[in-house]
Amino acid sequence: MTYEYQLNASKEDFYNITAQVREAIGKSGVTSGIAVVYCPHTTAGITINENADPDVVRDLIFALGKAFPDRPEFRHAEGNSAAHLKASCIGSSVTVVIENGKPVLGTWQGVYFTEFDPPRNRKFHVKVMGA
């Protein structure tokens, strides 16, 4: 089963989508298996990281900006090459193990949609498969 979700990404940020992943798993009825969370955009991504301290997200955004700054040498006509680089670094999907009908995440972990070329109306998919 595949579930599609919409997201209004108003700024460059890590948007916590853990609740939507839990919802998709619950709707599916799968108690043991995997969920693949996928982003069909080239300037956004999906990752798992800490969801307890918001400074972690701020630090990640800061570090990605330092690692992949906008540069005058970039040739992409849309002017968002840095966003493409960040998205490629993060990746377009994650796989989450499901046990007892719940995602297996660490105590501090959350699933994030990462936006690097705002503002955008985005979507992501959660594919739930039973074992």
C-alpha positions in Angstrom: 0.0 0.0 0.0 1.2 3.5 -0.9 0.1 6.6 0.8 0.7 10.1 -0.5 1.0 13.2 1.7 1.2 16.9 0.9 3.5 19.4 2.5 3.6 23.2 2.3 7.3 23.9 2.6 7.5 27.7 3.3 11.2 27.8 4.2 14.4 25.8 4.0 13.9 23.4 6.8 13.7 19.9 8.1 9.9 19.1 8.4 9.1 16.3 10.9 6.9 13.8 9.1 7.1 11.0 11.7 3.4 11.3 12.5 2.5 10.8 8.8 4.7 7.7 8.6 3.1 6.3 11.8 -0.4 7.1 10.3 0.5 5.2 7.0 1.7 2.2 8.9 -1.4 2.2 11.1 -3.8 2.5 8.0 -2.0 -0.3 6.3 -2.6 -2.8 9.0 0.9 -4.2 8.6 2.4 -5.4 11.9 5.8 -6.6 10.6 7.6 -5.4 7.5 9.1 -2.2 6.2 8.0 1.3 5.2 9.8 3.2 2.5 9.4 7.0 2.7 10.2 8.6 -0.7 10.5 12.2 -2.0 9.9 12.7 -5.8 11.7 16.0 -5.9 15.2 16.9 -6.9 15.7 19.8 -4.4 14.3 18.1 -1.4 14.9 14.8 0.5 14.1 12.4 3.3 16.3 11.6 6.3 16.2 10.3 9.8 17.7 12.3 12.6 17.2 13.6 16.1 13.8 15.0 16.9 14.3 16.0 20.5 16.6 19.0 20.4 15.7 21.6 17.7 19.3 22.9 17.7 20.3 19.7 15.9 18.1 20.7 12.9 19.5 24.2 13.0 23.0 22.9 13.1 22.3 20.6 10.1 20.8 23.4 8.0 23.8 25.6 8.9 26.4 22.9 8.1 24.7 22.0 4.8 24.7 25.7 3.8 28.5 25.9 4.6 29.2 22.6 2.7 27.1 23.5 -0.3 27.0 27.3 -0.7 25.5 29.0 -3.8 28.4 29.7 -6.1 28.7 32.0 -9.1 30.4 29.3 -11.0 27.3 27.1 -11.0 25.8 26.9 -14.5 22.3 25.6 -13.8 19.9 28.2 -15.2 17.3 28.0 -12.4 19.9 29.1 -9.9 19.2 26.4 -7.3 22.3 24.2 -7.8 23.1 24.4 -4.1 19.6 22.9 -3.3 20.3 20.1 -5.8 23.6 19.3 -4.0 22.0 19.3 -0.6 19.2 17.0 -1.7 21.7 14.6 -3.3 23.7 14.5 -0.1 20.6 13.8 2.0 19.0 11.3 -0.4 15.5 10.8 -1.6 14.3 8.0 0.6 14.6 6.1 3.9 13.5 2.6 4.9 12.0 2.1 8.3 11.5 -1.4 9.9 8.0 -2.1 11.2 7.4 -4.3 14.3 4.2 -4.7 16.2 2.5 -2.2 13.9 4.9 0.6 14.7 8.1 2.1 13.1 11.3 0.9 14.7 12.9 4.3 15.6 15.5 5.1 18.2 14.4 7.1 21.3 15.5 10.4 19.7 14.9 9.6 16.1 12.3 11.2 13.7 11.7 11.0 10.0 12.2 14.4 8.2 11.2 15.9 4.8 14.1 18.3 4.0 13.3 21.3 1.8 16.2 23.2 0.1 14.4 25.3 -2.5 11.4 27.0 -0.9 8.7 28.0 -1.0 7.2 24.9 -2.5 4.1 22.7 -2.3 5.6 19.2 -2.0 4.5 15.6 -1.7 6.0 12.5 -0.4 5.0 8.8 -0.4 5.0 6.1 2.2 5.0 2.5 0.8 4.2 0.0 3.5 5.0 -3.7 2.9 4.4 -6.6 5.1 6.8 -9.5 5.8 
